[in-house]
Amino acid sequence: MDFLNVAAIVFFLLVWVAVEPLMAVGWPRKNDSLSVDMVRIRAAWMREVLTRDNNFIGDAAILGHTINSASFFGSANLIVIVGLSGALFMEPNYGSGGLIAMFAAQDPTWFFQCKVLLIMATLLRGLSDFIWAVRQINYCLAAIGASPSRDEDRDIVGWTNALTLVLNPALRSFSVGVRSYYFTVAAAFWFIGPIPFIVATILSVGVLIWRQSWSDAAKGIMAIRKLLD
């Protein structure tokens, strides 16, 4: 593996590891980040759950939809991972045509396998996040069901904080799983070469940051958060 390929994979791994902790604290726009604003909105949601009439059907349906989405994405990840595992036993110069022959014919087998393993690693991270999201959302549903009724003496602030502490990590895990696809796409460009790999990593993170901070969805969420404040 030459220096350029080593630099590309090191750059990718550093970005991959650093992006999620940075986004969790609102980088690059700490006060107007979708991730941070959603924490405030979810807290308002949990307060509404506790103060509206005792009817959790709508809230359960919303969380149930999220569980279904996480299960779907997790199943899709698992299918792709199983499919890719077969590529680990292929020779990169197999055949006389096709994408593998075009981009990886000159690669040693171990180098080709490293590229496949990197894609599998991004998908495995997403799979683990989707599985953890499903479990945490189930915990959240149980916590909401256990919350006291309006006729009982209760600490609204305490219950709101407790429910939010359960809900936020669950939906954050789901978001992390979805964002893992950006890195899967970038990792796939390593088959073309180290320069496309680096460029794809930068572009993927750039698109991700823009959608989190400057997209119409982020602006809408920011407006809602300001109304709640």
NORTASUL-V569542 format. One record per backbone hydrogen bond with DSSP energy under -0.5 kcal/mol. NH is the residue of the N-H (numbers start at 1). CO is the residue of the C=O. Records with the same first field share a line. If there is no record, write none. Layout:
NH=CO ; CO
This chain:
6=2
7=3
8=4
9=5
10=6
11=7
12=8
13=9
14=10
15=11
16=12
17=13
18=14
19=15
20=16
21=17
22=18
23=19
24=20
25=21 ; 22
26=23
27=22
29=26
30=28
32=29
34=212
37=33
38=34
39=35 ; 36
40=36
41=37
42=38
43=39
44=40
45=41
46=42
47=43
48=44
49=45
50=46
51=47
52=48
55=53
60=56
61=57
62=58
63=59
64=60
65=61
66=62
67=63
68=64
69=65
70=66
71=67
72=68
73=69
74=70
75=71
76=72
77=73
78=74
79=75
80=76
81=77
82=78
83=79
84=80
85=81
86=82 ; 83
87=83 ; 84
88=84 ; 85
89=86
90=87
94=91
101=97
102=98
103=99
104=100
105=101
107=104
112=108
113=109
114=110
115=111
116=112
117=113
118=114
119=115
120=116
121=117
122=118
123=119
124=120
125=121
126=122
127=123
128=124
129=125
130=126
131=127
132=128
133=129
134=130
135=131
136=132
137=133
138=134
139=135
140=136
141=137
142=138
143=139
144=140
145=141
146=142
147=143 ; 144
152=149
156=154
159=155
160=156
161=157
162=158
163=159
164=160
165=161
166=162
167=163
168=164
169=165
170=166
171=167
172=168
173=169
174=170
175=171
176=172
177=173
178=174
179=175
180=176
181=178
182=179
183=179
184=180
185=181
186=182
187=183
188=184
189=185 ; 186
190=187
191=188
192=189
193=189
197=193
198=194
199=195
200=196
201=197
202=198
203=199
204=200
205=201
206=202
207=203
208=204
209=205
210=206
211=207
212=208
213=209
214=210
215=210
219=215
220=216
221=217
222=218
223=219
224=220
225=221
226=222
227=223
228=224
229=225
